[in-house]
Amino acid sequence: MLVLSRKSGDSIVVDGRIVIHVVKTDKETVKIGVEAPREIPVFRKEIYDEIKQSNRESADLTERDLTAIKTTALAG
């Protein structure tokens, strides 16, 4: 992990396409702005983790449904 010190008004460039701006710092809070092309989704980590978990659960459900359908078709 790269750790950088930045001040309000400073920016970081990632992959030449994503710019992270330090908008404001206040005691224990840092406000950042993210500029990225529309095709690159940007999420807060906790939201990203929820999306991944939901996708996993959906994939598991789909696999169970397919298994049930195959079992029913073979039995019938």
Secondary structure, DSSP 8 states (H G I E B T S, - for coil): -------TT-EEEETTTEEEEEEEEETTEEEEEEE--TTS----HHHHHHHHHHHHHHHHHHHHHHHHHHHHHHH-
